[in-house]
């Protein structure tokens, strides 16, 4: 007999596989990465690994509804999928609060420990050194965002987290990956500044005409 999370994984994998073309950044590859790291960080933080995995599996379900939506758009679908495999209302409420507060725009120093495990895993995916080569353009295409708005949002939401010392919460993530976060934000800041260069603007107009953006 499958465990709750084994069944949840099977159910969600089927949902994501039907949206592969739309979810270039927030697809099943992203979810599986966040699941693995969430469980690892949950062990360090001594929080319930089952709840950590369930939160990671369901944290981005809003993108299955609308690729331009915010985390709370997925609340009803999360509750439905979690209840289907046997999570009760109290557990669903704990998971929902963790998913909400782990989202970049809602994070603070006082979020629950479960949310910290999820947050570190999700934040790590954003700053992978391979990201600029593989993931960033896919995110922009998936969410249909403007390049300047993308850079402005990252700097607005993530730089304060770095400055206040809560980009990562676990010691493991800080020791291993904080430099990645710093370098990623330096790169995004450089992208942001480059958009004021007239030659870059002309180049991007050409890219738009060719359908690259």
C-alpha positions in Angstrom: 0.0 0.0 0.0 1.4 3.4 -1.0 2.0 6.1 1.7 0.2 9.4 1.5 3.1 11.2 -0.1 3.8 8.3 -2.6 0.2 8.7 -3.8 0.4 12.5 -3.8 3.6 12.3 -5.9 1.9 10.0 -8.4 -1.2 12.2 -8.6 0.8 15.4 -9.0 3.2 14.0 -11.5 0.3 13.2 -13.8 -1.0 16.8 -13.4 2.4 18.3 -14.2 3.1 16.0 -17.1 0.0 17.4 -18.8 1.4 21.0 -18.5 5.1 20.3 -19.5 5.1 22.8 -22.4 3.6 25.6 -20.3 5.7 25.1 -17.1 9.2 25.6 -18.4 10.5 26.8 -15.0 8.0 25.7 -12.4 7.5 22.2 -13.8 8.0 18.8 -12.3 11.8 19.1 -12.6 11.6 22.1 -10.2 9.2 20.3 -7.8 11.4 17.3 -7.5 14.4 19.4 -6.8 12.6 21.3 -4.1 11.2 18.1 -2.6 14.7 16.6 -2.2 16.2 19.7 -0.6 13.2 20.3 1.6 13.5 16.9 3.1 17.2 17.4 3.6 16.7 20.8 5.3 13.8 19.4 7.4 16.1 16.9 8.9 18.5 19.6 9.9 15.7 21.7 11.4 14.1 18.7 13.0 10.7 19.2 11.6 8.2 16.6 10.3 9.7 15.2 7.0 6.3 14.0 5.8 4.8 17.4 6.1 7.9 19.0 4.6 7.6 16.7 1.5 3.9 17.4 1.1 4.5 21.1 1.3 7.3 20.9 -1.3 5.2 18.7 -3.6 2.3 21.2 -3.6 4.0 24.6 -3.1 3.7 25.7 -6.8 0.3 24.3 -7.7 -0.9 27.9 -8.5 1.2 27.7 -11.7 -1.0 24.8 -12.9 -3.9 27.3 -12.7 -2.3 30.4 -14.1 1.4 30.8 -14.8 1.2 34.5 -13.8 -0.5 33.8 -10.5 0.7 34.1 -6.9 1.1 31.3 -4.4 -2.3 31.8 -2.7 -4.1 31.1 -6.0 -3.2 27.4 -5.5 -4.7 27.1 -2.0 -7.9 25.3 -3.0 -6.1 22.9 -5.4 -3.5 22.2 -2.7 -6.2 21.4 -0.1 -8.0 19.2 -2.7 -4.9 17.2 -3.6 -3.8 16.8 0.0 -7.3 15.7 1.3 -7.5 13.2 -1.6 -4.6 11.3 -0.2 -5.6 11.5 3.5 -4.3 14.7 5.0 -6.7 16.1 7.5 -7.8 19.8 7.9 -5.3 20.6 10.6 -2.4 19.2 8.6 -3.6 21.0 5.5 -3.7 24.3 7.4 -0.1 23.8 8.6 1.1 23.0 5.1 -0.8 25.9 3.6 0.7 28.3 6.1 4.2 27.0 5.4 3.7 27.3 1.6 2.3 30.9 2.0 5.0 32.2 4.3 7.9 30.4 2.4 7.0 32.3 -0.7 9.6 35.1 -1.5 7.1 38.0 -1.2 5.9 36.8 2.2 9.1 35.7 4.0 10.3 37.1 7.3 12.6 36.2 10.1 9.8 34.7 12.1 8.3 32.1 9.7 7.6 28.6 11.0 10.4 26.0 10.9 8.5 24.0 8.3 8.3 27.0 6.1 12.1 27.6 6.5 12.9 24.1 5.1 10.7 24.8 2.1 12.0 28.3 1.7 15.6 27.2 1.6 14.9 24.6 -1.0 12.9 26.9 -3.2 15.4 29.8 -2.8 18.3 27.5 -3.7 16.7 26.6 -7.0 16.5 30.3 -7.9 20.3 30.8 -7.5 21.7 27.6 -9.0 24.8 28.6 -11.0 23.3 26.9 -14.1 20.2 29.1 -13.8 21.3 31.9 -16.1 22.1 29.4 -18.8 19.1 27.1 -18.5 16.3 28.5 -16.3 16.0 32.3 -16.4 14.8 32.6 -20.0 12.3 29.8 -19.4 10.9 31.6 -16.4 10.5 34.8 -18.4 8.7 32.9 -21.2 6.6 30.8 -18.8 5.3 33.8 -16.8 5.2 36.1 -19.8 6.9 38.8 -17.9 8.8 41.8 -19.1 12.6 41.6 -18.7 12.9 44.8 -16.7 10.0 43.8 -14.5 11.6 40.5 -13.9 14.9 42.1 -12.8 13.2 44.7 -10.8 11.0 42.2 -8.9 14.0 39.9 -8.1 16.0 42.9 -6.7 13.0 44.2 -4.8 12.1 40.9 -3.2 15.4 39.1 -2.8 18.0 41.8 -2.0 16.4 42.7 1.3 16.4 39.0 2.3 20.1 38.9 1.6 20.8 42.2 3.4 18.8 41.1 6.5 20.5 37.7 6.7 17.5 35.5 5.9 18.1 34.6 2.3 18.7 31.1 3.8 17.6 29.9 7.2 19.5 26.6 7.7 23.2 26.6 8.4 23.8 24.1 5.7 22.3 26.3 3.0 24.2 29.4 4.3 27.5 27.5 4.3 27.1 25.9 0.9 25.0 28.3 -1.1 25.0 31.8 0.2 27.7 32.8 -2.2 25.6 31.6 -5.1 22.8 33.9 -3.9 25.1 36.9 -3.7 26.5 36.3 -7.2 23.1 35.7 -8.7 21.8 39.0 -7.3 24.9 40.8 -8.6 24.2 39.3 -12.0 20.5 40.4 -12.0 21.6 43.9 -10.8 23.9 44.0 -13.8 21.1 42.9 -16.1 18.9 45.6 -14.6 21.5 48.3 -15.3 22.2 47.1 -18.8 18.6 47.7 -19.8 19.2 51.4 -19.8 21.9 51.1 -22.5 20.5 52.3 -25.9 22.4 49.5 -27.8 20.9 46.8 -25.5 17.5 48.3 -26.0 17.9 48.1 -29.8 19.1 44.5 -29.5 16.1 43.5 -27.4 13.8 45.2 -29.9 15.3 42.9 -32.6 14.8 39.9 -30.3 11.1 40.8 -29.9 10.7 41.1 -33.7 12.3 37.7 -34.1 10.0 36.2 -31.5 12.7 35.5 -28.9 11.0 37.6 -26.3 
